[in-house]
Amino acid sequence: MNVSEILDKEPCPSDRSGHRMVAVGNCLILFGGYTQRPSSDSPPIAIGELKREVWCFHIPTETWKLLHTNEENFPPSTASCAVVAHGTNVIVFGGSGCVFGQSNSNKLQILDVKTLDWRTKTFSGDAIEGGYGHSISITDDGFLYLYGGCDGTFYFNSMNKICLRTWNNKSFFRHNHTGKYRHESIAHEGKIMIFGGGNPFAVDDLGIIPYFCTATDTWQILKAKSGHNPPGRMAHSCNKVNNHVIVTGGQVRKTISQGTVFDIPYNDALSDIWLFNLDTSCWSELSVSLPQKVFFHSGAVGCDGNLYTFGGSKYVSWNTNEGILQRITKRMNNLYKVEIFVPTLIELAWAAFYDKFDFLDSTEMLELGIPEYFVKRII
């Protein structure tokens, strides 16, 4: 196990939070995000800035490239969207714009990574409200699942099941539970498993994992069987590798004790890395952690089997505003590589081959006997 930082090689994405990153072929696709810049006023005030851009990180060469996608149908809101890869397509739903939380989208748009064209899909059936902070997953039987999210005031509590063949949506309300956002979902053996998430007042326990059964369209609960579970959190990264779910960082709620009178709640960030074994339903904490406590970052598992996390926010100082204790944040553009499992021999062989013969086209590679699933990774 090892965590390392991949140092910037110009050009590279600037600092941001609320972006999303997914793996497509031998690349990581980074979409959107949000940051704040000081104005020229005296004293300066923070001005929100949307990141209306798409970046590609080429894993074999560890280099970034800004993708010049077709502006037509480019998503209007790029902060805290729900983003998932589907083949060589990147599906984007919702998100917020500026002013954050007051300009929300309910559009579903698809980027073809090969042609760099965007297209907008309209869906029938139950409507989905505009918002941000949803989770998104795709199952092998051709359904897209969107859960939760918020519009800046209300926290949604519906699972939206969209058929990718007909683009018809059915919504299933989760009764007797409050809505939440900035949770994550994992599709596994007929379950859409929800990890963490919360609202301004609380975050959800990771020892209790709600899941949506895709066969019966009903909600169930899975209780972790481990004696030691991760702290509840939101705005974390959550990715699946084989039979494990990897959770890193995130935001947690804590309190400062003020004697017997009252406690002051505040937000804190995490740097820990946890594995959830999908076969045994047990959590285990890794002996390594991210170099910095971070939240609102994004993670993706690359073709090499390693986890990559990018950007996010960290707390840097305290401030008191009219008697209210606040924490000052700073956005980042650090890219971390988390090596958890030993690569297979065939993965190591492919990496060595591609490092020397990346100039060959796909036809030449197939003629040399390179397995087709490796050749298809090349974007």
Salt bridges, closest charged atoms under 4 A:
ASP15 OD1 - ARG37 NH2 3.47
GLU49 OE1 - ARG37 NE 3.69
GLU49 OE2 - LYS51 NZ 2.95
GLU53 OE2 - ARG16 NH2 2.47
GLU71 OE1 - ARG52 NH1 3.53
GLU184 OE2 - ARG20 NH1 3.03
GLU189 OE1 - HIS188 NE2 3.55
ASP204 OD2 - LYS180 NZ 2.67
ASP217 OD1 - LYS161 NZ 2.92
ASP268 OD2 - LYS254 NZ 3.03
ASP268 OD1 - ARG327 NH1 2.92
ASP272 OD1 - ARG233 NH1 2.83
GLU285 OE1 - HIS228 NE2 3.94
GLU347 OE2 - ARG377 NH2 2.59
GLU372 OE2 - LYS376 NZ 3.57
